[in-house]
Amino acid sequence: MPSPRSSRERRTGSGSSRLEFLSLVSQRSPGAPDSPSRRKEPGSSAAAPLPEEDCMKLNPSFLGIALSSLLAIDLWASKRLGVCAGEGSAWGSARPLMKVIEISGHGIPWLLGTFYGLCQSDSSAAREVLLNLLFALLLDLVLVAVVKGLVKRPRPTHNKMDMFVTISVDKYSFPSGHATRAALVCRFILRHLVLAVPLRVLVVLWALIVSVSRVMLGRHNMTDVLFGLLLGYALYSVVEHCWLSPLSAPALFALWSH
Ligand SMILES: CC(C)=CCC/C(C)=C/COP(=O)(O)O
């Protein structure tokens, strides 16, 4: 009886898995279905080699296993932490409070508030800071929409889609827009507002609570929120790098000078 190794060598003429795949294609009759029952020839002891895509599923890389395990842990833990996902959930009575926290990190109040402040500000220093905050908030909205549209990760199945004003890409969950905004605004405020230490601590706490509440409300998986925080943190550095000033953008500042 031929050994599996020698029969493979006869079929391919070499030990390379790429050549095995090519020889399988050349042996198969055109239009023949790719069913497992056809792969093993009757009377032959050695099974025909599997197509490449099946081999990849059977022998995933270390990175593939690590990523699938991380995603499985993420889904499992996020579901367990989604304790305010519905009125009937373990902490369902805290859901209204979580929704207030959700609105505190929503784009609309931040955009409207910044715009209002900009119209009301009478010092050029305040105008400069608020104009840059407006720019940062808009940049954040665009970036999150692009990443959500590219990744297209659905929201957790236990999420109720009853969010305050959303746009089309908000049906996707990666990354959390609230988390990016929380991290971005937190860094921005800490850098540009002169605040007493207790207030600085409150700002950081607010950003953390907004982020944690995304998972508790069932809106996001943990990885959406963690990536969102990293993205918002990094985005602040971009805003700082592209800082708008009366020198770099005189036309923009002329619009707001009274
Ligand atoms: C309509 C505007 C101006 C902003 C949408 C804000 C929003 C609903 C973001 C989604 O946040 P999550 O990704 O954290 O759920």
Ligand as a Chemical Component Dictionary entry (heavy atoms), coordinates in Angstrom:
data_LIG
# 
_chem_comp.id                   LIG 
_chem_comp.type                 NON-POLYMER 
_chem_comp.pdbx_formal_charge   0 
_chem_comp.three_letter_code    LIG 
# 
loop_
_chem_comp_atom.comp_id 
_chem_comp_atom.atom_id 
_chem_comp_atom.alt_atom_id 
_chem_comp_atom.type_symbol 
_chem_comp_atom.charge 
_chem_comp_atom.model_Cartn_x 
_chem_comp_atom.model_Cartn_y 
_chem_comp_atom.model_Cartn_z 
_chem_comp_atom.pdbx_ordinal 
LIG C1  C1  C 0 -25.810 63.215 14.233 1  
LIG C2  C2  C 0 -24.546 63.610 14.853 2  
LIG C3  C3  C 0 -24.086 65.019 14.717 3  
LIG C4  C4  C 0 -23.784 62.757 15.533 4  
LIG C5  C5  C 0 -24.101 61.327 15.736 5  
LIG C6  C6  C 0 -23.565 60.967 17.057 6  
LIG C7  C7  C 0 -23.746 59.490 17.319 7  
LIG C8  C8  C 0 -25.092 58.958 17.430 8  
LIG C9  C9  C 0 -22.659 58.719 17.405 9  
LIG C10 C10 C 0 -22.715 57.261 17.617 10 
LIG O1  O1  O 0 -22.001 56.998 18.776 11 
LIG P1  P1  P 0 -21.648 55.502 19.134 12 
LIG O2  O2  O 0 -20.826 54.975 17.994 13 
LIG O3  O3  O 0 -20.862 55.593 20.402 14 
LIG O4  O4  O 0 -22.918 54.764 19.322 15 
# 
loop_
_chem_comp_bond.comp_id 
_chem_comp_bond.atom_id_1 
_chem_comp_bond.atom_id_2 
_chem_comp_bond.value_order 
_chem_comp_bond.pdbx_ordinal 
LIG C1  C2  SING 1  
LIG C2  C3  SING 2  
LIG C2  C4  DOUB 3  
LIG C4  C5  SING 4  
LIG C5  C6  SING 5  
LIG C6  C7  SING 6  
LIG C7  C8  SING 7  
LIG C7  C9  DOUB 8  
LIG C9  C10 SING 9  
LIG C10 O1  SING 10 
LIG O1  P1  SING 11 
LIG P1  O2  DOUB 12 
LIG P1  O3  SING 13 
LIG P1  O4  SING 14 
# 
